[in-house]
Amino acid sequence: MNFVISSNELLYSLQTVSKVIKSKNTQPILDNFLFKLEDGVLTITASDLESTLSTKHNLDNSNDNGTIAIDAKRLMDIVKEFPEQPITMNINNDNKNVDIITSNGKFSVVGVDAEDFPTPQKIKDDERKAFVFSSDVILEGINKTIFAVADDELRPVMNGIYIQANSENIRFVATDSHKLVRYTRTDIEIEAEGDFILPHKPANVLRNILPKERGNVSLEIDQKNAIFTTEKYILVCRLIEGAYPNYAAVIPAQNPISVTVDRLDFYNSLKRVSACSSQSSNLVRLDFMPNSTKVSAQDIDFSIAGHETINSTLEGNEITIGFKSTFLIEIVNNLTTPEIVVELSDPARAGIIMPKSPENEAEDTLMLLMPMMINH
């Protein structure tokens, strides 16, 4: 079989689907791309058994059908050095020789039989649930929550984004037991309802491909697998099995103290002051006062300390609370509105951080952070 394709188009597809390939695979075949040519359509696939990503190209110039697996790293190393030009790939179905022909040269590699390449999981008909979402909604949900996903071998259910969908909204939740993010969108139309835990890696793959995708994302799930289909890509991934923790139980309902602060002022102050925090605890102390907030940190072992005062507005009693600075900076960085609100009840209970005025009326963002003990 042979075909002609733009070098830039080919490289972009290879780089994108390669995101699912592990650096060390248990099966040698997983170090390869699967190329399948059928009736003028080229499909390029990569897999790590847990996730399989494929993309299609409609070709104007191709002959014969066939499949072959080609070493992923070697092929990318060759193609990425080409300037933009049409390249011809001649593949001998019998001896698996692959010739890559350019305007001024030829590169030859040997492929391997594609029979051993894993077949993606299929959705069971009796368990199938189907949804259609805007790609923007899925992308925003992942972007808002992925930083809070845990990496915990003992509690694998927390190593992904929990997604709940019903006729009223779609909700994305992630937590590592220290911080929690809940992001809800109501500007959707869904007939089915269901929930699942999307692992970190396929969430990252979607985060990579969705910015350039237009239109909708079709999603099919059963008890164990999910298939995301966009205009150019199909991602098949294994879901995390198990019950997600009751995250709603840790969100304080009554928070009589409310602080409004400029997000960038708060973020920049935290970045500067946290440089003086203890390397072991990263503790930053916040003193919320009627018209200002004092941000302070110290490392007693090295006689280092720093503090700043920024403008803020307080409703309720003055309060002093401690947080892990790295987590707090991460949360503030993942909010995008000019002003944010910090809601508190007492120094020993979780703080809620959220936008003062959402940029989109159809979205609701809530971030929660557990406090740390302050040694007075």
Rosetta blueprint (number, residue, H / E / L):
1 M L
2 N E
3 F E
4 V E
5 I E
6 S E
7 S H
8 N H
9 E H
10 L H
11 L H
12 Y H
13 S H
14 L H
15 Q H
16 T H
17 V H
18 S H
19 K H
20 V H
21 I L
22 K L
23 S L
24 K L
25 N L
26 T L
27 Q L
28 P H
29 I H
30 L H
31 D H
32 N E
33 F E
34 L E
35 F E
36 K E
37 L E
38 E E
39 D L
40 G L
41 V E
42 L E
43 T E
44 I E
45 T E
46 A E
47 S E
48 D L
49 L L
50 E L
51 S E
52 T E
53 L E
54 S E
55 T E
56 K E
57 H E
58 N E
59 L L
60 D L
61 N L
62 S E
63 N E
64 D L
65 N L
66 G E
67 T E
68 I E
69 A E
70 I E
71 D E
72 A H
73 K H
74 R H
75 L H
76 M H
77 D H
78 I H
79 V H
80 K L
81 E L
82 F L
83 P L
84 E L
85 Q L
86 P E
87 I E
88 T E
89 M E
90 N E
91 I E
92 N L
93 N L
94 D L
95 N L
96 K L
97 N E
98 V E
99 D E
100 I E
101 I E
102 T E
103 S L
104 N L
105 G E
106 K E
107 F E
108 S E
109 V E
110 V E
111 G L
112 V E
113 D L
114 A H
115 E H
116 D H
117 F L
118 P L
119 T L
120 P L
121 Q L
122 K L
123 I L
124 K L
125 D H
126 D H
127 E H
128 R L
129 K E
130 A E
131 F E
132 V E
133 F E
134 S E
135 S H
136 D H
137 V H
138 I H
139 L H
140 E H
141 G H
142 I H
143 N H
144 K H
145 T H
146 I H
147 F H
148 A H
149 V L
150 A L
151 D L
152 D L
153 E L
154 L L
155 R L
156 P H
157 V H
158 M H
159 N L
160 G E
161 I E
162 Y E
163 I E
164 Q E
165 A E
166 N L
167 S L
168 E L
169 N L
170 I E
171 R E
172 F E
173 V E
174 A E
175 T E
176 D L
177 S L
178 H L
179 K E
180 L E
181 V E
182 R E
183 Y E
184 T E
185 R E
186 T L
187 D L
188 I L
189 E L
190 I L
191 E L
192 A L
193 E L
194 G E
195 D E
196 F E
197 I E
198 L E
199 P E
200 H H
201 K H
202 P H
203 A H
204 N H
205 V H
206 L H
207 R H
208 N H
209 I H
210 L H
211 P H
212 K H
213 E L
214 R L
215 G L
216 N E
217 V E
218 S E
219 L E
220 E E
221 I E
222 D L
223 Q L
224 K L
225 N E
226 A E
227 I E
228 F E
229 T E
230 T L
231 E L
232 K L
233 Y E
234 I E
235 L E
236 V E
237 C E
238 R E
239 L L
240 I L
241 E L
242 G L
243 A L
244 Y L
245 P L
246 N L
247 Y H
248 A H
249 A H
250 V H
251 I L
252 P L
253 A L
254 Q L
255 N L
256 P L
257 I E
258 S E
259 V E
260 T E
261 V E
262 D E
263 R H
264 L H
265 D H
266 F H
267 Y H
268 N H
269 S H
270 L H
271 K H
272 R H
273 V H
274 S H
275 A L
276 C L
277 S L
278 S L
279 Q L
280 S L
281 S L
282 N L
283 L E
284 V E
285 R E
286 L E
287 D E
288 F E
289 M L
290 P L
291 N L
292 S E
293 T E
294 K E
295 V E
296 S E
297 A E
298 Q E
299 D E
300 I H
301 D H
302 F H
303 S L
304 I E
305 A E
306 G E
307 H E
308 E E
309 T E
310 I E
311 N E
312 S E
313 T E
314 L E
315 E E
316 G L
317 N L
318 E L
319 I E
320 T E
321 I E
322 G E
323 F E
324 K E
325 S H
326 T H
327 F H
328 L H
329 I H
330 E H
331 I H
332 V H
333 N H
334 N L
335 L L
336 T L
337 T L
338 P L
339 E E
340 I E
341 V E
342 V E
343 E E
344 L E
345 S L
346 D L
347 P L
348 A L
349 R L
350 A L
351 G E
352 I E
353 I E
354 M E
355 P E
356 K L
357 S L
358 P L
359 E L
360 N L
361 E L
362 A L
363 E E
364 D E
365 T E
366 L E
367 M E
368 L E
369 L E
370 M L
371 P L
372 M E
373 M L
374 I L
375 N L
376 H L
